[in-house]
Structures are given as C-alpha cells and as structure tokens.
Amino acid sequence: MRKKSNPAPFAAGTTTLVAGGTSVVGDIHFSGNLEVEGHITGNIMAENGADARVRILPQGCVVGDITVPVVVINGRIEGNIYSNHQVELGAKAVVDGNLHYSLIEIEKGAQVNGSFVHQSQAELGSKAASEESAPEADLEVTLEKV
C-alpha cells in the first residue's frame, strides 16, 4: 500500500471555515485556505494570483464551480473544477462535473461523473487571462456608410 509522501500544501494566509450545519448562498471569493463542512450554493473562486487552497470535507457539499489552484475533495461537488495546480480526490469524493487540472491524485472509492481535462499551468493561466480581457457581450455596434 502506498503512503502519501506530501499532502496538498496549506496556502499562506488565513483559514475560513464554513462549518457543518451552515448554508451559504452566493459566490465566495477568497485567498488563503477555505474549509467546507457545510453547504455552499454558488461558485468558489480564489483571488487572482492568490496562493489558495479549498478543502471539501466529507460532510461538505458545493453546488457550483470551483476555480482554485489547490482543490482537495472528500465531500460532494455538483459543478466543474478548474485547478491550475493540484486536485486531490479522497475516498469519499463525489464529483458531478468536469475536472480541469494540472496534477491529480485519486484515492480508491472516489466517484467522478464528468470528464477529466488535463491542462498545463500555462494553458489554464492564459485561459483565465483571455476571459478577463474578453469584451462585454452586451456591446452593440452599428456602422453606417457616409
């Protein structure tokens, strides 16, 4: 049996806890560490350039997308995961969505109902940058011949 040599690193900064029995509705933007034992309905996003880590504990549930460098799941996710560093799926992890990752570790018993999409860190970084600089979709331009 293989023992884990290096668990996912803790991010520098503070730790935020969504405790068991707590329900959050809305998007969460954070830096540092986020521990989820409760229920979140909304997207979870790390601040741009932040060294961030989210950990979904066995009782935790997220209904929404996760965009964080390091993602450790041992609970339930209903949404896509975008990680430009590392994804760890524990034995009790259940993911209904696609995983976009650079590095991945999966324990026996984890369930994924979706696609695995390997992307280099550069690809994930350039994708995020292009989405930020994309023009607004509501812009309407009319050209007239003079």
Phi and psi restraints in degrees (value plus and minus 20) as a CYANA .aco file:
   2 ARG   PHI    -108.6   -68.6
   2 ARG   PSI     110.2   150.2
   3 LYS   PHI    -114.1   -74.1
   3 LYS   PSI     124.5   164.5
   4 LYS   PHI     -86.9   -46.9
   4 LYS   PSI     107.6   147.6
   5 SER   PHI    -108.5   -68.5
   5 SER   PSI     -54.9   -14.9
   6 ASN   PHI    -164.6  -124.6
   6 ASN   PSI      86.3   126.3
   7 PRO   PHI     -86.8   -46.8
   7 PRO   PSI     144.3   184.3
   8 ALA   PHI     -75.8   -35.8
   8 ALA   PSI     113.6   153.6
   9 PRO   PHI     -89.5   -49.5
   9 PRO   PSI     127.6   167.6
  10 PHE   PHI     -96.7   -56.7
  10 PHE   PSI     122.3   162.3
  11 ALA   PHI    -101.0   -61.0
  11 ALA   PSI     132.3   172.3
  12 ALA   PHI     -88.3   -48.3
  12 ALA   PSI     127.1   167.1
  13 GLY   PHI      90.4   130.4
  13 GLY   PSI    -179.6  -139.6
  14 THR   PHI    -108.4   -68.4
  14 THR   PSI     147.1   187.1
  15 THR   PHI    -136.3   -96.3
  15 THR   PSI     111.1   151.1
  16 THR   PHI    -128.8   -88.8
  16 THR   PSI     114.8   154.8
  17 LEU   PHI    -137.8   -97.8
  17 LEU   PSI     107.8   147.8
  18 VAL   PHI    -122.0   -82.0
  18 VAL   PSI      79.6   119.6
  19 ALA   PHI     -92.0   -52.0
  19 ALA   PSI     139.9   179.9
  20 GLY   PHI     -77.1   -37.1
  20 GLY   PSI     122.1   162.1
  21 GLY   PHI      64.8   104.8
  21 GLY   PSI     -23.7    16.3
  22 THR   PHI    -120.6   -80.6
  22 THR   PSI     116.8   156.8
  23 SER   PHI    -140.5  -100.5
  23 SER   PSI     109.2   149.2
  24 VAL   PHI    -138.8   -98.8
  24 VAL   PSI     110.3   150.3
  25 VAL   PHI    -137.1   -97.1
  25 VAL   PSI      97.2   137.2
  26 GLY   PHI     113.5   153.5
  26 GLY   PSI     145.9   185.9
  27 ASP   PHI     -95.6   -55.6
  27 ASP   PSI     126.5   166.5
  28 ILE   PHI    -137.3   -97.3
  28 ILE   PSI     103.9   143.9
  29 HIS   PHI    -132.1   -92.1
  29 HIS   PSI     108.8   148.8
  30 PHE   PHI    -170.8  -130.8
  30 PHE   PSI     148.6   188.6
  31 SER   PHI    -155.6  -115.6
  31 SER   PSI     140.1   180.1
  32 GLY   PHI      69.7   109.7
  32 GLY   PSI    -155.8  -115.8
  33 ASN   PHI    -136.0   -96.0
  33 ASN   PSI     121.9   161.9
  34 LEU   PHI    -147.0  -107.0
  34 LEU   PSI     102.2   142.2
  35 GLU   PHI    -130.9   -90.9
  35 GLU   PSI     108.6   148.6
  36 VAL   PHI    -139.6   -99.6
  36 VAL   PSI      92.6   132.6
  37 GLU   PHI    -128.7   -88.7
  37 GLU   PSI     -37.0     3.0
  38 GLY   PHI    -118.2   -78.2
  38 GLY   PSI    -170.2  -130.2
  39 HIS   PHI    -140.4  -100.4
  39 HIS   PSI     108.5   148.5
  40 ILE   PHI    -140.6  -100.6
  40 ILE   PSI     106.4   146.4
  41 THR   PHI    -131.7   -91.7
  41 THR   PSI      80.2   120.2
  42 GLY   PHI     132.9   172.9
  42 GLY   PSI     152.3   192.3
  43 ASN   PHI    -105.1   -65.1
  43 ASN   PSI     128.3   168.3
  44 ILE   PHI    -135.0   -95.0
  44 ILE   PSI     102.8   142.8
  45 MET   PHI    -153.9  -113.9
  45 MET   PSI     115.6   155.6
  46 ALA   PHI    -100.9   -60.9
  46 ALA   PSI     126.3   166.3
  47 GLU   PHI     -80.3   -40.3
  47 GLU   PSI     127.9   167.9
  48 ASN   PHI     -75.1   -35.1
  48 ASN   PSI     110.7   150.7
  49 GLY   PHI      55.0    95.0
  49 GLY   PSI     -18.0    22.0
  50 ALA   PHI     -98.6   -58.6
  50 ALA   PSI     123.8   163.8
  51 ASP   PHI    -107.2   -67.2
  51 ASP   PSI      71.2   111.2
  52 ALA   PHI    -141.5  -101.5
  52 ALA   PSI     136.8   176.8
  53 ARG   PHI    -165.2  -125.2
  53 ARG   PSI     113.5   153.5
  54 VAL   PHI    -139.3   -99.3
  54 VAL   PSI     119.1   159.1
  55 ARG   PHI    -148.8  -108.8
  55 ARG   PSI     101.4   141.4
  56 ILE   PHI    -119.3   -79.3
  56 ILE   PSI      93.3   133.3
  57 LEU   PHI     -99.7   -59.7
  57 LEU   PSI     146.4   186.4
  58 PRO   PHI     -72.9   -32.9
  58 PRO   PSI     -52.5   -12.5
  59 GLN   PHI    -106.9   -66.9
  59 GLN   PSI     -29.2    10.8
  60 GLY   PHI     -99.3   -59.3
  60 GLY   PSI     130.6   170.6
  61 CYS   PHI    -164.3  -124.3
  61 CYS   PSI     115.2   155.2
  62 VAL   PHI    -147.6  -107.6
  62 VAL   PSI     105.8   145.8
  63 VAL   PHI    -130.7   -90.7
  63 VAL   PSI      75.7   115.7
  64 GLY   PHI     135.2   175.2
  64 GLY   PSI     154.7   194.7
  65 ASP   PHI    -104.6   -64.6
  65 ASP   PSI     130.3   170.3
  66 ILE   PHI    -139.9   -99.9
  66 ILE   PSI     104.9   144.9
  67 THR   PHI    -146.8  -106.8
  67 THR   PSI      70.8   110.8
  68 VAL   PHI    -165.6  -125.6
  68 VAL   PSI     122.8   162.8
  69 PRO   PHI     -77.6   -37.6
  69 PRO   PSI     -67.0   -27.0
  70 VAL   PHI    -139.9   -99.9
  70 VAL   PSI     102.5   142.5
  71 VAL   PHI    -144.4  -104.4
  71 VAL   PSI     104.6   144.6
  72 VAL   PHI    -140.9  -100.9
  72 VAL   PSI      99.7   139.7
  73 ILE   PHI    -141.3  -101.3
  73 ILE   PSI     109.6   149.6
  74 ASN   PHI    -156.7  -116.7
  74 ASN   PSI      -5.9    34.1
  75 GLY   PHI    -143.8  -103.8
  75 GLY   PSI    -166.0  -126.0
  76 ARG   PHI    -135.9   -95.9
  76 ARG   PSI     115.0   155.0
  77 ILE   PHI    -146.5  -106.5
  77 ILE   PSI     109.1   149.1
  78 GLU   PHI    -137.5   -97.5
  78 GLU   PSI      65.7   105.7
  79 GLY   PHI     143.3   183.3
  79 GLY   PSI     156.8   196.8
  80 ASN   PHI    -106.5   -66.5
  80 ASN   PSI     132.5   172.5
  81 ILE   PHI    -138.7   -98.7
  81 ILE   PSI     109.3   149.3
  82 TYR   PHI    -142.5  -102.5
  82 TYR   PSI      88.8   128.8
  83 SER   PHI    -146.7  -106.7
  83 SER   PSI     106.4   146.4
  84 ASN   PHI    -114.2   -74.2
  84 ASN   PSI     -12.8    27.2
  85 HIS   PHI    -149.7  -109.7
  85 HIS   PSI     -95.7   -55.7
  86 GLN   PHI    -166.6  -126.6
  86 GLN   PSI     119.6   159.6
  87 VAL   PHI    -142.4  -102.4
  87 VAL   PSI     111.0   151.0
  88 GLU   PHI    -140.3  -100.3
  88 GLU   PSI     105.5   145.5
  89 LEU   PHI    -128.3   -88.3
  89 LEU   PSI      94.7   134.7
  90 GLY   PHI     -98.3   -58.3
  90 GLY   PSI     154.9   194.9
  91 ALA   PHI     -81.5   -41.5
  91 ALA   PSI     -47.8    -7.8
  92 LYS   PHI    -120.6   -80.6
  92 LYS   PSI      -9.6    30.4
  93 ALA   PHI     -91.8   -51.8
  93 ALA   PSI     115.6   155.6
  94 VAL   PHI    -151.1  -111.1
  94 VAL   PSI      98.0   138.0
  95 VAL   PHI    -142.0  -102.0
  95 VAL   PSI     100.5   140.5
  96 ASP   PHI    -127.1   -87.1
  96 ASP   PSI      66.5   106.5
  97 GLY   PHI     143.3   183.3
  97 GLY   PSI     156.4   196.4
  98 ASN   PHI    -108.4   -68.4
  98 ASN   PSI     126.6   166.6
  99 LEU   PHI    -130.5   -90.5
  99 LEU   PSI      99.5   139.5
 100 HIS   PHI    -126.5   -86.5
 100 HIS   PSI      98.7   138.7
 101 TYR   PHI    -165.1  -125.1
 101 TYR   PSI     142.8   182.8
 102 SER   PHI    -125.3   -85.3
 102 SER   PSI     -67.3   -27.3
 103 LEU   PHI    -145.3  -105.3
 103 LEU   PSI     123.5   163.5
 104 ILE   PHI    -160.6  -120.6
 104 ILE   PSI     125.3   165.3
 105 GLU   PHI    -154.8  -114.8
 105 GLU   PSI     109.3   149.3
 106 ILE   PHI    -147.3  -107.3
 106 ILE   PSI     106.0   146.0
 107 GLU   PHI    -109.6   -69.6
 107 GLU   PSI     133.6   173.6
 108 LYS   PHI     -79.2   -39.2
 108 LYS   PSI     109.2   149.2
 109 GLY   PHI      89.9   129.9
 109 GLY   PSI     -38.6     1.4
 110 ALA   PHI     -87.3   -47.3
 110 ALA   PSI     126.1   166.1
 111 GLN   PHI    -142.2  -102.2
 111 GLN   PSI     113.6   153.6
 112 VAL   PHI    -152.9  -112.9
 112 VAL   PSI     102.1   142.1
 113 ASN   PHI    -130.3   -90.3
 113 ASN   PSI      65.3   105.3
 114 GLY   PHI     147.8   187.8
 114 GLY   PSI    -190.1  -150.1
 115 SER   PHI    -120.8   -80.8
 115 SER   PSI     130.8   170.8
 116 PHE   PHI    -120.2   -80.2
 116 PHE   PSI     102.8   142.8
 117 VAL   PHI    -141.9  -101.9
 117 VAL   PSI      86.9   126.9
 118 HIS   PHI    -102.4   -62.4
 118 HIS   PSI     110.3   150.3
 119 GLN   PHI    -158.2  -118.2
 119 GLN   PSI     122.2   162.2
 120 SER   PHI     -91.7   -51.7
 120 SER   PSI     142.4   182.4
 121 GLN   PHI     -79.4   -39.4
 121 GLN   PSI     -56.0   -16.0
 122 ALA   PHI     -85.2   -45.2
 122 ALA   PSI     -61.3   -21.3
 123 GLU   PHI     -83.8   -43.8
 123 GLU   PSI     -64.7   -24.7
 124 LEU   PHI     -85.1   -45.1
 124 LEU   PSI     -60.1   -20.1
 125 GLY   PHI     -85.9   -45.9
 125 GLY   PSI     -62.1   -22.1
 126 SER   PHI     -91.5   -51.5
 126 SER   PSI     -52.0   -12.0
 127 LYS   PHI     -84.7   -44.7
 127 LYS   PSI     -65.1   -25.1
 128 ALA   PHI     -83.6   -43.6
 128 ALA   PSI     -61.4   -21.4
 129 ALA   PHI     -85.6   -45.6
 129 ALA   PSI     -60.2   -20.2
 130 SER   PHI     -89.5   -49.5
 130 SER   PSI     -52.6   -12.6
 131 GLU   PHI     -88.0   -48.0
 131 GLU   PSI     -55.5   -15.5
 132 GLU   PHI     -89.1   -49.1
 132 GLU   PSI     -55.3   -15.3
 133 SER   PHI    -112.0   -72.0
 133 SER   PSI     -19.1    20.9
 134 ALA   PHI     -87.3   -47.3
 134 ALA   PSI     122.5   162.5
 135 PRO   PHI     -89.8   -49.8
 135 PRO   PSI     137.3   177.3
 136 GLU   PHI     -83.6   -43.6
 136 GLU   PSI     121.6   161.6
 137 ALA   PHI     -97.6   -57.6
 137 ALA   PSI     -37.7     2.3
 138 ASP   PHI    -102.9   -62.9
 138 ASP   PSI     -21.5    18.5
 139 LEU   PHI     -92.5   -52.5
 139 LEU   PSI     107.9   147.9
 140 GLU   PHI    -140.1  -100.1
 140 GLU   PSI     108.6   148.6
 141 VAL   PHI    -140.8  -100.8
 141 VAL   PSI     112.2   152.2
 142 THR   PHI    -141.9  -101.9
 142 THR   PSI     106.0   146.0
 143 LEU   PHI    -127.3   -87.3
 143 LEU   PSI     113.2   153.2
 144 GLU   PHI    -141.4  -101.4
 144 GLU   PSI     123.3   163.3
 145 LYS   PHI    -101.5   -61.5
 145 LYS   PSI     111.6   151.6
